[in-house]
Amino acid sequence: MAETQLDMSRGRMVVRCLSPGCVHVALLDARTLFGSTTRDWPTAGTSQRFRCVCGGRESRISYAGEAAPVETRDAPDAIHLWG
């Protein structure tokens, strides 16, 4: 299994706002938001699927493996689903 598929199977999705000067990051459980089928999950990379509290719509999605990056905090209000 490729490393990216292995990371996605754990379901830990990191969403970072790409707005200039914004530092908001959210660690989300993709399984809870999108279900257990990874084909329904957003692909890693740039996305406009989320909206940051700063108003930014551009974000970068990545998937974390066993440990989340140190700079992320579990902040459910940092970035919300845009719909």
N, C-alpha and C positions, 0 to 999 in steps of 0.2 A: 504494500500500500504506500502511495506517495506521501511525503511529509505533509503537504497541504491537505490531503484527504484525511490524514490522521488527526491533524489539528482541528479540522471542521467537525470530525466525528465527536469531539469532546464538547462542542457547542459553545465555547467561550468566544464571543464576538466582541472585538474592540472597535469602537467608533470614535474617530477623532475629527473634530471640526477643523476645516481648512480655511476659515475666514482669517484674514490678516489680523494678527494681534490676539486672536482667541486661543485659549489653552484648554478648552473643555474636552474631556475624554470620558466616555462611558464604557463600562464593561457590562455586557448584556449576555443573557443565556439565550442563544438562538433557538434552542429546542422549545423553550417556553413561548417565545414570540412567533415562531414560524412553523413549529411542529418538528417531528423527528426526521422527516425526509429532507435530506440536505439539498435536493434539487429545488426546493422552495425557498432556500436561504439566499440572501444577497451574495453575489460573488465578491471576493476580495478585490479591493481597488477603490477607485473614486466612485462616489455615489451621490445622488440627490434624494435618496429615499428617506433620510432623516432630517429633522430640523433642530438646530441647536437653540438654547435659550438666548443666545446673542442675536438670533435671527438668521444666522447663516444656514444655507441649504446644501453647501458642498462639504462632503465629508470623505474620509478614507476609512474603509472597512478592512480589518484584518482579523485573523483567528488566532487565539493563543492556545498553546498546548497545556501541559501540566501546570505551569506557573504563568500568571499574568505578568506583563511588564511592570516594573516597579512604579512607573509614573502614573499608572491607572488606579483609580479609586472606584469602588462600587457606588456610583452616584446616580440613582434612577431618574432624577430630575434634570440631569445635565443635558441629555439629548433625548428627544421624544420622537416617536414614529410620526411621520408627516401624513401618511395615508395615501 
